[in-house]
Amino acid sequence: MDYVKIFDTTLRDGEQSPGCSMDIDEKLRMARQLAKLGVDIIEAGFPIASKGDFAAVQRIAREVEGSSVAGLSRATPKDIDACWGAIQEAENPRIHTFLATSDLHIKHKLGKTRDQVLEAAVLAVQHARSYTENVEFSAEDATRSDWDFLAQVVEAAIAAGATTVNIPDTVGYTIPQEYGRLIRFLKEKVPNIDKTVLSVHCHNDLGLAVANSLAAIEAGVRQVECTINGIGERAGNASLEEIVMTLKVRRELFHCDTRIHTEQLYHTSKLLTLITGVAVQPNKAVVGENAFAHESGVHQDGMLKNSMTYEIMTPESVGWTQSKLVLGKHSGRHAIRARLKELGYELPEAELEKAFEAFKALADKKKEIFDDDLEVILSEQHNMSEDRFVLKNYQVVSELDGSPKAEVTLIIDGKEVTGHDSGDGPVEASYKVVKALSGFNGELSRFNINAITGGADAQGEVSVTLKDDGREVRGVGLDTDIIKASIKAYLNALNRAAHFKAKREGI
């Protein structure tokens, strides 16, 4: 079983993605999680780019343990000096220097000749080697380079002391078959290729970054450069989680392993979205919200019998808690029966059939059916008892200087009770009173307001979700007075919760 090094460039190439910039503390927090994930090399940044980036790379090098820390530099002494200055305190520092090798870049970007590029690459690697033996050289735009010239540069870089040589698909241009041929060509053409670790860095401009990375591994590459969630320049980089899980799930095909702790993948993905505010699409492989969600009735039936029928890896293996059977118009009876059983209801066939018909009718009207929707369906089949909590009166006073104050009168189990409280806003003040009067010990987890009619007298719809003991229940309130609608929604949720609890306990 060969070992593939994971070179994570989330903090360098990934951060270059619009909207993904991080401050020093955020980069450090992310770097610590990457080390916990088990990445071999963390590319912490581009030290010469700015004082802030230098400081971030330096702090990561000083404080993060367990992974090699790399800095990126152009093939110039000034860049390499700055890079070493930032990373030298790391437990295993790496200088990563790069220079373009395609004729397009050589002529139009660098304004050099091939001979000048070859000389500059050698001098850069030699200068980096004066600081550390851990030197990586990247031939930028390798996949659009002349293969014979690329081989010449790779051979010279290795002879100069590069212990890792990267063959990047800088603009996402190549395809898997072509990339595999290029790697095999270099392994055959470059006589000292066995003295270095071959690496690839793939961009996703044609959506092939992961496929190209895997083709390179199959051809003999033993380091891949990638990012969490696939973030990066333009269409992004190869996704770390997809590469790692492919190698794990298809181990018998690739005969390769990594040191990644895969159960940390989902948490690492969520931390990145929390820091950057850039979410992944729901259908993103491995870490997307729908990665382990099933709505089709056929799929749900198979999942309930044996999860391997429709899942090639367990959700727990990447950090999820469990698979999700999404209830919608495509769901079948088996999924409804299983979910109702989880909620505490075991129905005879006749009642289940009625509930299923009501479920289908509702599913045609809304995209997803939630637990409390199911319980409402059941409550409509069995007359809901009289509400425990009824609003009799309320009064709210708001002043320019001072906290809003609320007085709410409820009828609870036939008895009238009144309470007072204040809050940051009139709704919060009212909710604090209702919570105290009702004895509710849970929390408000969601609050939404929508105008459902037009004009100045628009009727407002407030929906809330209350959470208690791991269960969620929603409530809705309608009124032209948004404060009243908010209180009604809270009470509606409390009444539903009380009713569902009574039904489960057989009261």
C-alpha positions in Angstrom: 0.0 0.0 0.0 1.6 3.2 -1.2 1.4 6.5 0.7 0.1 9.7 -0.9 1.0 13.0 0.8 -1.8 15.5 1.1 -0.6 19.1 0.5 -3.3 21.5 1.6 -3.3 24.9 0.0 -6.6 26.2 1.5 -4.7 29.0 3.3 -2.8 30.1 0.1 -4.5 29.2 -3.2 -7.9 28.7 -1.5 -7.7 32.1 0.2 -7.2 33.7 -3.2 -10.8 32.8 -4.0 -13.0 35.9 -4.0 -14.8 36.1 -0.6 -12.5 33.7 1.1 -9.9 36.0 2.6 -9.0 35.4 6.2 -7.4 37.4 9.0 -4.4 36.1 11.0 -6.5 34.5 13.8 -8.8 32.8 11.3 -5.9 31.4 9.3 -4.4 30.1 12.5 -7.6 28.5 13.6 -8.0 26.8 10.2 -4.4 25.7 10.2 -4.8 24.0 13.6 -7.8 22.1 12.3 -5.9 21.1 9.1 -3.2 19.6 11.4 -5.9 17.8 13.4 -7.3 16.5 10.1 -3.8 15.0 9.4 -2.7 16.9 6.3 1.0 16.3 5.6 1.9 19.8 4.4 0.0 23.1 5.1 0.8 25.8 2.6 0.2 28.7 4.9 0.5 31.6 2.5 2.6 33.7 0.2 4.9 35.6 2.6 6.1 38.2 0.1 2.6 39.2 -0.8 2.0 41.5 2.2 3.0 42.1 5.8 -0.2 40.5 7.0 0.4 37.3 5.0 4.0 37.2 6.3 2.8 37.5 9.8 0.1 34.9 9.4 2.6 32.3 7.9 5.1 33.1 10.6 2.5 32.6 13.4 1.3 29.3 11.9 4.9 28.1 11.6 5.5 28.9 15.2 2.3 27.5 16.7 1.0 24.7 14.6 2.4 21.2 15.2 2.0 17.9 13.4 2.2 19.1 9.8 5.0 20.5 7.7 4.4 24.2 7.0 5.2 25.6 3.6 5.3 29.1 2.1 5.1 30.0 -1.5 7.7 32.1 -3.3 8.4 33.1 -6.9 11.8 32.0 -8.3 13.7 35.2 -7.0 16.1 35.6 -4.1 13.9 38.3 -2.5 10.8 36.0 -2.4 12.7 33.0 -1.2 14.4 35.0 1.6 11.0 36.3 2.8 9.5 32.8 2.6 12.3 31.4 4.8 12.0 34.3 7.2 8.3 33.4 7.7 8.6 29.6 8.0 11.9 28.9 9.6 10.5 28.3 13.1 8.2 25.4 11.8 9.1 21.9 13.0 9.4 20.9 9.3 9.5 24.0 7.1 9.2 23.8 3.3 10.1 26.4 0.7 7.8 26.1 -2.3 9.1 28.1 -5.3 7.6 28.2 -8.8 8.3 29.4 -12.3 6.3 29.1 -15.5 7.4 26.7 -18.2 4.9 27.1 -21.0 5.9 29.2 -24.0 2.8 31.3 -23.5 3.9 32.3 -20.0 7.6 32.5 -20.9 6.9 35.0 -23.8 4.0 37.1 -22.6 4.3 37.0 -18.8 8.0 36.6 -18.1 9.5 38.1 -21.2 12.3 35.5 -21.1 13.7 32.7 -23.2 13.6 29.0 -22.4 17.3 29.1 -21.5 16.7 31.9 -19.1 13.8 30.1 -17.4 15.9 27.0 -17.0 18.7 28.9 -15.4 16.4 30.8 -13.1 14.7 27.6 -11.9 18.1 26.1 -11.0 19.2 29.2 -9.2 16.0 29.4 -7.3 16.1 25.8 -6.1 19.8 26.2 -5.1 19.0 29.4 -3.2 16.2 27.6 -1.3 18.4 24.7 -0.6 20.8 27.0 1.2 18.1 27.3 3.8 16.5 23.9 4.0 16.6 20.5 2.3 12.8 20.5 2.1 12.4 22.4 -1.2 9.5 22.0 -3.7 9.7 23.3 -7.3 6.6 23.9 -9.4 6.6 24.2 -13.1 3.7 26.7 -13.5 1.3 25.9 -16.5 3.1 22.6 -16.9 0.2 21.0 -18.8 0.5 23.6 -21.6 4.3 23.3 -21.7 6.4 21.6 -24.4 6.9 18.1 -22.8 10.5 17.9 -23.7 11.3 21.3 -22.3 9.3 20.5 -19.2 11.3 17.3 -18.7 14.5 19.3 -19.1 13.4 21.8 -16.4 12.3 19.0 -14.0 15.6 17.2 -14.4 17.6 20.4 -13.7 15.4 21.3 -10.6 16.0 17.8 -9.1 19.7 18.0 -9.8 19.7 21.4 -8.0 18.2 19.9 -5.0 14.3 19.9 -5.3 13.0 17.1 -3.1 9.5 17.6 -4.4 8.6 18.6 -8.0 5.1 19.7 -8.8 3.5 19.4 -12.3 0.5 21.7 -12.0 -2.5 22.0 -14.2 -2.6 25.7 -13.5 -5.6 26.6 -15.6 -7.6 23.4 -15.5 -6.7 22.6 -19.1 -5.8 18.9 -19.3 -8.0 15.8 -19.1 -7.3 12.6 -17.1 -5.9 10.5 -19.9 -3.6 13.2 -21.1 -2.4 14.0 -17.6 -1.6 10.4 -17.0 0.4 10.2 -20.2 2.3 13.3 -19.2 3.3 11.9 -15.8 4.3 8.6 -17.3 6.4 10.5 -19.9 8.2 12.4 -17.2 8.9 9.3 -15.2 10.4 7.7 -18.3 12.2 10.7 -19.7 13.8 12.3 -16.6 16.7 10.1 -15.4 16.8 11.4 -11.8 13.0 11.3 -11.3 13.4 8.7 -8.6 15.2 11.2 -6.4 12.1 13.4 -5.9 8.4 13.1 -4.9 6.2 14.0 -7.9 3.2 16.2 -7.1 0.2 17.6 -8.9 -1.9 20.7 -8.3 -5.1 20.7 -10.4 -7.6 23.5 -11.0 -11.2 22.9 -11.8 -11.9 25.2 -14.8 -13.4 22.2 -16.7 -14.7 20.4 -13.6 -11.9 17.8 -13.9 -9.6 18.7 -11.0 -10.3 15.7 -8.8 -10.4 13.3 -11.8 -7.1 14.7 -13.1 -5.5 14.3 -9.6 -6.6 10.7 -9.4 -5.3 10.0 -12.9 -1.9 11.4 -11.8 -1.9 9.2 -8.7 -2.7 6.2 -10.8 0.3 7.1 -13.0 2.6 7.3 -10.0 2.3 10.7 -8.4 2.6 10.5 -4.6 1.6 14.1 -3.5 -1.6 15.9 -4.4 -2.2 19.6 -3.7 -5.8 20.4 -2.9 -8.1 22.5 -0.7 -11.0 22.0 1.6 -14.3 22.4 -0.2 -12.3 22.8 -3.4 -12.0 26.6 -3.0 -9.4 28.5 -5.0 -8.7 30.7 -8.0 -11.5 30.9 -10.6 -13.4 27.6 -10.5 -11.3 26.4 -7.6 -8.9 23.6 -6.8 -9.2 19.8 -6.5 -11.3 19.0 -3.4 -9.3 17.4 -0.6 -12.3 15.5 0.8 -13.2 14.0 -2.6 -9.7 12.8 -3.4 -9.2 11.3 0.1 -12.5 9.5 0.2 -12.0 8.1 -3.4 -8.6 6.6 -2.3 -10.3 5.2 0.8 -13.4 3.8 -0.9 -11.5 2.5 -3.9 -8.4 1.3 -2.1 -8.4 -2.0 -4.0 -8.1 0.0 -7.3 -5.5 2.6 -6.3 -3.5 0.7 -3.7 -2.8 4.0 -2.0 -3.6 5.4 1.5 -3.3 8.8 3.2 -2.8 9.8 6.8 -6.0 11.9 6.8 -8.4 11.4 9.8 -11.5 11.2 7.6 -13.9 11.6 10.5 -12.7 15.2 10.7 -13.6 16.0 7.1 -17.2 17.4 7.7 -16.1 19.4 10.7 -13.2 20.9 8.7 -15.5 21.8 5.9 -18.0 23.4 8.2 -15.2 25.4 10.0 -14.1 26.8 6.6 -17.6 27.9 5.7 -18.0 29.5 9.2 -14.8 31.4 8.8 -15.3 32.6 5.2 -19.1 32.7 5.0 -18.9 30.8 1.7 -21.2 27.7 1.8 -20.8 24.6 -0.3 -23.7 23.6 -2.6 -26.1 21.1 -1.1 -25.1 18.3 -3.5 -21.4 18.7 -2.9 -19.8 15.3 -2.6 -18.8 14.0 0.9 -19.6 17.3 2.8 -22.7 18.8 1.1 -25.9 18.8 3.1 -27.4 16.3 0.7 -24.4 14.0 0.5 -26.1 11.4 2.7 -29.7 12.4 2.1 -32.3 10.2 0.4 -35.8 11.2 -0.8 -36.7 8.6 -3.5 -39.0 5.9 -2.1 -37.0 3.2 -3.8 -33.8 4.5 -2.3 -35.3 4.9 1.1 -36.6 1.4 1.1 -33.2 0.1 0.2 -31.5 2.2 2.9 -33.9 0.9 5.5 -33.0 -2.7 4.6 -29.2 -2.2 4.1 -27.5 1.2 3.9 -24.9 -0.2 1.5 -27.5 -0.4 -1.2 -27.3 3.4 -1.8 -24.3 4.5 0.2 -20.7 3.6 -0.7 -19.3 5.1 2.5 -20.8 5.6 6.0 -21.7 9.2 7.0 -19.8 8.5 10.3 -16.6 7.9 8.3 -16.5 11.6 7.2 -17.9 13.1 10.4 -21.6 13.1 9.8 -23.8 11.6 12.6 -26.2 9.6 10.3 -27.8 9.4 7.0 -30.9 11.5 6.3 -34.1 10.2 4.9 -35.7 13.4 3.4 -39.5 13.2 3.4 -40.9 14.6 0.2 -43.2 13.7 -2.6 -40.9 10.9 -3.8 -40.9 9.2 -0.4 -42.6 5.9 0.2 -44.6 4.1 3.0 -41.5 2.4 4.4 -39.8 5.8 5.1 -43.0 7.2 6.6 -43.4 4.2 8.8 -39.8 4.3 10.0 -39.9 8.1 10.7 -43.1 7.8 12.7 -41.7 5.0 14.7 -38.6 7.2 15.5 -41.1 9.8 16.7 -42.8 7.3 18.9 -45.8 6.3 16.8 -46.5 2.8 15.7 -49.7 2.8 13.7 -51.9 0.0 12.5 -51.9 -0.5 8.7 -55.3 1.3 8.2 -54.1 4.4 10.1 -50.8 4.4 8.4 -52.5 4.3 5.0 -54.6 7.4 6.0 -51.5 9.2 7.3 -49.6 8.3 4.1 -52.4 9.7 1.9 -52.4 12.9 3.9 -48.6 13.1 3.7 -48.7 12.8 -0.1 -51.3 15.5 -0.4 -49.2 17.8 1.7 -45.9 16.8 -0.1 -47.4 18.0 -3.4 -47.7 21.5 -1.8 -44.3 21.9 -0.1 -40.8 20.7 -0.9 -39.9 19.0 2.3 -42.0 17.5 5.1 -40.7 18.0 8.7 -41.4 16.0 11.8 -44.0 18.4 13.1 -45.8 18.2 9.8 -46.1 14.5 10.4 -47.4 15.0 13.9 -49.9 17.6 12.7 -51.2 15.0 10.2 -51.7 12.6 13.0 -53.3 15.2 15.2 -55.8 15.9 12.5 -56.7 12.3 12.3 -57.2 12.3 16.1 -59.0 15.4 17.2 -56.5 17.7 18.9 -57.5 18.5 22.5 -58.1 22.1 23.5 -55.1 24.3 23.6 -53.3 24.6 26.9 -51.9 28.1 26.2 -54.3 30.9 25.1 -53.4 34.5 24.6 -55.9 36.8 26.4 -54.1 40.2 26.3 -50.7 41.8 25.9 -49.3 45.3 26.0 -45.8 46.5 24.8 -44.2 49.8 25.6 -41.1 50.9 23.6 -39.2 54.1 24.3 -36.3 55.8 22.5 -34.1 55.5 25.5 -34.7 52.3 27.4 -35.5 48.6 26.9 -39.0 47.7 25.5 -41.3 46.3 28.2 -44.0 43.7 27.8 -47.0 42.6 29.8 -48.7 39.4 28.7 -51.8 37.7 30.0 -52.3 34.0 29.2 -54.9 31.4 30.1 -53.1 28.2 31.0 -55.2 25.1 31.6 -58.2 27.4 32.2 -56.3 29.7 34.7 -55.4 33.3 34.0 -51.8 34.4 34.6 -50.0 37.6 33.9 -46.3 38.4 33.7 -43.9 41.4 33.0 -40.4 41.6 31.5 -38.1 43.6 29.3 -35.8 42.8 26.4 -33.8 44.2 23.5 -36.9 44.4 21.4 -40.7 44.1 21.9 -40.8 40.5 20.6 -38.0 39.3 22.9 -39.6 41.0 25.9 -42.9 39.3 25.0 -41.2 35.9 24.5 -39.4 36.1 27.9 -42.8 36.6 29.6 -44.4 33.7 27.7 -41.5 31.4 28.4 -41.6 32.2 32.1 -45.4 31.8 32.4 -45.5 28.5 30.5 -42.5 27.0 32.2 -40.9 26.1 28.8 -37.2 25.1 29.3 -36.1 24.8 25.7 -34.9 27.4 23.3 -36.0 29.4 20.3 -33.9 28.1 17.4 -35.6 29.8 14.4 -37.7 33.0 13.9 -39.0 34.2 10.5 -41.4 37.0 9.4 -43.1 37.2 6.1 -45.7 39.6 4.7 -48.4 37.5 3.1 -50.6 40.3 1.8 -49.8 43.7 0.2 -50.3 47.3 1.3 -49.9 49.1 4.6 -52.4 46.8 6.3 -50.4 43.7 5.2 -51.0 40.6 7.3 -47.8 39.2 8.7 -46.9 35.5 9.1 -44.5 34.6 11.8 -43.0 31.2 12.0 -40.9 29.9 14.9 -39.1 26.7 15.8 -38.7 25.7 19.4 -36.2 23.1 20.4 -36.4 21.0 23.6 -34.8 17.7 24.5 -33.4 17.3 20.9 -36.9 17.6 19.4 -38.1 20.5 17.3 -41.6 21.8 16.8 -42.8 24.7 14.7 -45.5 27.2 15.2 -47.2 29.8 13.0 -49.0 33.0 13.8 -50.9 35.4 11.5 -52.0 39.0 12.3 -51.7 42.5 10.9 -50.0 43.3 14.3 -46.5 41.7 14.0 -46.0 41.5 17.8 -49.3 39.7 18.2 -48.5 37.4 15.3 -45.1 36.6 17.0 -46.8 35.7 20.3 -49.4 33.6 18.6 -46.6 31.7 16.7 -44.8 31.0 20.0 -48.0 29.8 21.7 -48.9 27.7 18.7 -45.6 25.9 18.9 -46.0 25.4 22.7 -49.5 23.9 22.1 -48.3 21.6 19.5 -45.4 20.4 21.7 -47.8 19.8 24.6 -50.2 17.9 22.4 -47.6 15.7 20.8 -46.1 14.9 24.2 -49.5 13.9 25.5 -50.2 11.6 22.5 -46.8 9.9 22.9 -47.4 9.3 26.6 -51.0 8.1 25.9 -52.6 10.8 28.0 
